[in-house]
């Protein structure tokens, strides 16, 4: 059977365009792949289309909009995730319009499908007291507990994303002054993040205990699971959730939702509250634009506003006279 134009361009898009031309990371390419896996399953199961005969002409704006409705109504996908799915489809048809000019109008109509507006994201972060309680949960008497304590401490201290943390190899860590760790961020951008003295000591003990201090282990993962392999993002989330549940048992008043990204937000907020400028926080966290970093400033301003409201409610203010009781003023206004 002759390959369809859709299969040819989809293969070229995933295997060459994203990696060679746009230099996207393997994890980002996998995310694109997963979007089109969902789209193909929708075409097969909901539309009854034969995937081996699927052509570009069949992926029209009506089908894309119906696919987004399917994600919302049947799979109950959030607006943010649906926007991510649509952004991947936009990227593909942005590529197709330069490869297949006769499909330019179809591509532009799909590109015209707008992303849905979402509420401004809420920055969930931990207070210093709650963070200290969380980091104290691992059992330092066990080897796994010590590893988990170091892993969560590094996650907070570096402000790393989940994938950045699990990708750290032993050779990415420098413990001599100035101590730092090298992180591979989005877009394969590498940044060096300084480490606090307490974290340096934890890492030094962790590397020595696990026999990772020899030069031949430079490519080994810094944090290894039970099988000796590299941790996954889901594995990291599982470890964190285990200690969050333990924290809630000890402190039932703690009901805050916590994810690995919460520790990244926590680091950003703590840096801001310590007087660090947004530009330095942007570079520390690896944000491409300082506008992303401004979410911490907005959240911090909201904290100050709530504090002022609380103070104002405790201090009775004198009641102001109503301007409606001023008859001469009313008469003057009516004469205008």
C-alpha positions in Angstrom: 0.0 0.0 0.0 1.3 3.4 -1.0 2.0 5.7 2.1 -0.4 8.5 2.5 0.6 12.2 2.6 -0.4 12.4 6.2 1.9 9.4 7.3 4.8 10.8 5.3 4.6 14.3 6.8 3.8 13.1 10.3 6.9 10.8 10.3 9.1 13.6 8.9 7.7 16.0 11.5 8.3 13.8 14.5 11.7 12.2 13.5 13.4 15.1 11.7 11.8 18.5 12.0 11.4 18.6 15.8 14.8 17.1 16.6 17.1 18.3 13.9 15.5 21.7 12.9 13.9 22.8 16.2 16.4 21.0 18.5 13.6 19.9 20.9 14.4 17.5 23.7 13.4 13.8 23.5 10.8 14.4 26.2 9.1 17.3 24.3 9.1 15.1 21.1 7.4 12.3 23.1 4.8 14.8 24.3 4.0 15.7 20.7 3.9 12.1 19.8 1.4 11.4 22.5 -0.9 14.2 21.2 -1.1 12.6 17.8 -1.6 9.2 19.3 -4.7 10.5 20.9 -5.8 12.2 17.7 -5.3 9.0 15.7 -7.2 6.9 18.2 -10.1 9.5 18.0 -10.1 9.2 14.2 -10.2 5.4 14.4 -12.6 4.8 17.3 -14.9 7.8 17.1 -14.9 8.6 13.4 -14.3 5.1 12.0 -11.5 6.2 9.8 -8.9 3.7 8.6 -5.6 4.9 9.8 -3.6 3.4 6.9 -5.7 5.5 4.5 -5.8 8.7 6.6 -4.9 11.7 4.5 -4.1 15.4 5.3 -7.4 16.4 3.6 -9.4 14.5 6.3 -7.7 16.4 9.1 -9.8 19.5 8.6 -10.8 22.3 11.1 -14.1 20.5 11.9 -12.3 17.3 12.9 -9.8 19.2 15.0 -12.6 21.1 16.9 -14.5 17.8 17.4 -11.4 16.2 18.8 -11.0 19.0 21.3 -14.7 18.6 22.3 -14.0 14.9 22.7 -11.1 15.7 25.1 -13.4 18.0 27.1 -16.6 16.0 27.2 -15.5 12.4 27.1 -12.0 12.5 28.7 -12.6 15.5 31.0 -9.3 17.1 30.1 -8.6 20.5 31.6 -8.4 23.7 29.6 -4.7 23.9 30.1 -4.1 20.4 28.8 -6.4 20.9 25.8 -4.5 24.0 24.9 -1.3 22.0 25.0 -2.9 19.4 22.7 -4.0 22.2 20.3 -0.6 23.8 20.4 1.0 20.6 19.2 -1.5 20.3 16.3 -0.8 24.0 15.4 2.9 23.2 15.3 2.3 20.3 12.9 0.2 22.3 10.5 2.6 25.2 10.7 5.2 22.7 9.4 2.8 21.3 6.8 1.9 24.7 5.2 5.5 25.2 4.2 5.8 21.6 2.9 2.5 21.3 1.0 1.6 24.8 -0.3 -1.7 23.5 -1.9 -2.9 22.8 1.7 -2.1 26.4 2.8 -5.8 27.4 3.3 -6.6 24.3 5.3 -3.6 24.8 7.5 -4.4 28.5 8.1 -8.0 27.6 9.1 -6.6 25.1 11.7 -4.1 27.6 12.9 -7.0 30.0 13.4 -8.6 27.8 16.0 -7.9 29.8 19.2 -6.5 28.6 22.5 -9.0 28.9 25.3 -8.6 31.6 27.9 -7.7 30.2 31.3 -7.6 31.8 34.8 -4.3 33.2 35.9 -2.3 30.2 37.4 -2.2 30.1 41.2 1.3 29.7 42.6 1.2 27.1 45.3 4.2 27.2 47.6 5.1 26.1 51.1 6.0 28.3 54.0 9.4 27.9 55.5 7.9 26.0 58.5 6.0 23.6 56.3 9.0 23.0 54.1 11.1 22.2 57.1 8.5 19.7 58.3 8.3 18.1 54.9 12.1 17.7 54.5 12.2 16.2 58.0 9.9 13.3 57.1 12.4 10.8 55.5 13.8 8.2 57.9 17.5 9.0 58.0 18.2 5.6 59.6 17.5 3.8 56.3 19.5 4.1 53.1 16.4 4.8 51.0 15.3 7.4 53.5 18.7 9.2 53.3 18.5 9.1 49.5 15.0 10.5 49.5 16.0 13.3 51.9 18.9 14.3 49.6 16.7 14.1 46.6 14.0 16.4 48.0 16.6 18.8 49.4 18.2 19.1 46.0 14.8 19.5 44.3 14.1 22.5 46.5 17.6 24.0 46.7 18.1 24.1 42.9 14.5 24.9 42.0 14.7 22.2 39.4 11.9 20.9 37.3 11.1 17.2 37.8 12.7 16.1 34.6 15.8 18.3 35.3 16.3 16.6 38.7 16.0 13.0 37.4 18.3 13.8 34.5 21.2 14.8 36.9 24.2 12.6 36.5 27.1 12.4 39.0 29.3 14.3 36.7 26.9 17.3 36.7 27.6 17.9 40.4 30.5 20.0 41.6 31.1 20.0 45.3 34.3 22.0 45.4 33.8 25.8 45.8 31.9 27.2 44.1 29.6 24.3 44.6 27.0 23.9 41.8 24.9 21.5 39.8 24.4 21.6 36.1 20.8 21.3 34.9 19.5 20.5 31.4 16.4 22.7 31.0 13.7 23.2 28.4 15.0 23.6 24.9 18.2 21.8 26.0 19.4 24.9 27.7 22.0 24.2 30.3 22.3 26.3 33.4 24.5 26.1 36.5 22.8 26.5 39.8 24.7 27.2 43.1 24.2 24.9 46.1 23.9 25.8 49.7 26.5 24.4 52.2 24.0 22.1 53.9 23.0 20.6 50.5 26.7 20.2 49.5 27.3 18.1 52.6 24.2 16.0 52.0 25.3 15.4 48.4 28.9 14.5 49.5 27.6 11.9 52.0 25.1 10.5 49.4 27.8 10.1 46.7 30.2 8.5 49.1 27.7 6.1 50.6 26.5 4.9 47.1 30.1 4.5 45.8 29.6 7.2 43.1 32.8 9.1 43.9 35.0 7.4 41.4 35.6 9.0 38.0 34.1 6.0 36.0 30.7 6.7 37.6 30.4 10.3 36.2 27.7 9.2 33.8 25.7 7.3 36.4 22.4 8.9 37.6 22.8 10.8 40.8 19.6 9.4 42.2 19.0 5.7 41.5 15.8 3.6 42.1 15.7 0.1 43.5 16.8 -1.4 40.2 19.8 0.9 40.0 18.3 2.9 37.1 17.4 6.5 36.7 14.4 7.8 38.6 11.3 8.8 36.6 9.1 11.8 37.1 6.3 9.5 38.3 8.8 7.9 40.7 9.8 11.3 42.1 6.1 12.2 42.5 5.4 8.9 44.3 8.2 9.6 46.8 7.0 13.1 47.5 3.4 12.1 48.0 4.5 9.4 50.5 6.0 12.1 52.7 3.2 14.6 52.2 0.8 12.0 53.5 3.1 11.4 56.5 3.2 15.1 57.1 -0.6 15.3 57.1 -0.8 12.5 59.6 1.4 14.4 62.0 -0.2 17.8 61.2 -3.9 17.4 60.2 -4.2 21.1 59.8 -1.8 20.9 56.8 -4.2 20.4 53.8 -2.2 22.0 51.0 -1.7 20.2 47.7 2.0 19.5 47.1 3.7 18.4 43.9 7.4 18.4 42.8 6.7 21.7 41.0 5.5 23.1 44.3 9.0 23.0 45.6 10.2 24.9 42.6 7.6 27.6 43.2 8.6 27.5 46.9 12.2 28.3 46.0 11.1 31.1 43.7 8.9 32.7 46.4 11.6 32.3 49.1 14.2 34.0 46.8 11.8 36.9 46.1 10.9 37.3 49.8 14.7 37.5 50.5 15.0 40.5 48.2 16.5 38.8 45.1 15.6 40.6 41.9 13.3 39.0 39.3 16.1 38.9 36.7 18.3 36.8 39.0 15.4 34.5 39.9 14.6 34.2 36.1 18.1 33.0 35.4 18.2 30.7 38.5 14.9 29.0 37.5 15.8 28.9 33.8 12.8 30.9 32.6 13.0 32.1 29.0 11.2 35.4 29.8 11.0 37.4 33.0 7.2 37.6 32.4 7.1 34.0 33.6 9.0 35.0 36.8 6.6 37.8 37.5 4.0 35.3 38.8 6.0 35.3 42.0 5.9 39.0 42.3 2.1 39.1 41.7 1.6 36.4 44.4 3.8 38.3 46.8 1.8 41.5 46.2 -1.4 39.6 46.9 0.1 38.4 50.2 0.9 42.0 51.2 -2.6 43.1 50.2 -4.2 40.4 52.4 -1.9 41.4 55.3 -3.0 45.1 54.9 -6.7 44.1 54.8 -6.2 42.1 58.0 -4.5 45.0 59.7 -7.1 47.5 58.6 -9.9 45.3 59.9 -8.3 45.3 63.3 -8.0 49.1 63.4 -11.4 51.0 63.5 -11.4 53.9 61.1 -13.7 57.0 61.7 -16.8 56.9 59.6 -16.8 59.5 56.8 -19.9 61.7 56.3 -22.0 61.0 53.3 -21.8 63.5 50.5 -25.5 63.0 49.9 -26.2 64.8 53.1 -24.5 68.0 51.9 -27.5 69.9 50.5 -25.5 72.8 49.1 -23.3 70.3 47.2 -26.4 68.6 45.8 -27.9 71.8 44.7 -24.7 72.8 42.9 -24.5 69.4 41.1 -28.1 69.8 39.9 -27.4 73.2 38.5 -24.7 71.9 36.2 
